[in-house]
């Protein structure tokens, strides 16, 4: 049977590609016999799942969401009114 260090190597390899049948058998046999490695593997699986769920919140959106046309129109009208009002006020003071 493999030791914990060999188990860690196999675990790392299993993340890249499926293990060969003999290596998978060693991996499984070690898990059955070693509560510490089983607990670590369970923690790893839990952490990986949590990180997978967080990924969408961590990724910046590359897609720009268009503003509703009505909102754009209202913003442009408010800007125009502000500019017009500012020019009018400047004209009054001169």
C-alpha positions in Angstrom: 0.0 0.0 0.0 1.1 3.6 -0.7 2.0 6.1 2.0 0.5 9.6 2.4 3.1 11.3 0.3 2.5 9.0 -2.6 -1.2 9.5 -2.1 -0.7 13.3 -2.4 1.3 12.8 -5.6 -1.5 10.6 -7.1 -4.1 13.1 -6.0 -2.2 15.9 -7.8 -1.9 13.7 -10.9 -5.6 12.9 -10.8 -6.4 16.6 -11.2 -4.6 16.6 -14.5 -5.9 13.4 -16.0 -7.5 10.2 -14.9 -5.3 7.8 -13.1 -4.2 4.5 -14.6 -6.2 1.6 -13.2 -3.3 0.4 -10.9 -2.7 3.9 -9.6 -6.4 4.4 -9.0 -6.6 1.1 -7.1 -3.7 2.3 -4.9 -5.4 5.7 -4.4 -8.7 4.1 -3.4 -7.0 1.5 -1.1 -5.1 4.3 0.7 -8.3 6.3 1.2 -10.0 3.3 2.8 -7.2 2.8 5.2 -6.2 6.4 6.1 -8.7 8.6 7.8 -6.4 11.6 7.7 -6.1 11.5 3.9 -9.8 10.9 3.6 -10.5 14.0 5.7 -8.1 16.1 3.6 -9.6 14.9 0.4 -13.1 15.8 1.7 -11.9 19.2 2.7 -10.3 19.7 -0.7 -13.5 18.7 -2.5 -15.6 21.1 -0.3 -13.1 23.9 -0.9 -13.1 23.3 -4.6 -16.9 23.4 -4.7 -17.0 26.6 -2.8 -14.5 28.3 -5.0 -16.3 27.0 -8.1 -19.5 28.7 -6.8 -17.7 31.9 -6.1 -16.0 32.1 -9.5 -18.8 34.0 -11.3 -18.7 36.7 -8.6 -14.9 37.0 -8.9 -14.8 37.3 -12.7 -15.1 40.8 -14.1 -17.8 41.0 -16.7 -16.5 41.5 -20.2 -19.9 42.1 -21.5 -21.3 45.7 -21.2 -24.9 45.9 -20.4 -26.6 48.5 -22.6 -28.5 51.2 -20.8 -32.2 51.4 -21.5 -32.9 54.0 -24.2 -35.4 55.8 -22.0 -32.8 56.3 -19.3 -30.2 57.6 -21.8 -32.8 60.1 -23.2 -33.6 61.3 -19.7 -29.9 61.7 -18.8 -29.2 63.6 -22.0 -32.2 65.9 -21.5 -31.1 66.5 -17.9 -27.6 67.3 -19.1 -28.8 69.6 -21.8 -31.1 71.4 -19.3 -28.2 71.8 -16.9 -25.9 73.2 -19.6 -28.7 75.5 -20.8 -29.5 76.7 -17.3 -25.8 77.3 -16.6 -25.4 79.4 -19.7 -28.5 81.3 -19.0 -27.3 82.1 -15.4 -23.9 83.1 -16.7 -25.6 85.4 -19.2 -27.6 87.0 -16.4 -24.6 87.9 -14.4 -22.7 89.6 -17.3 
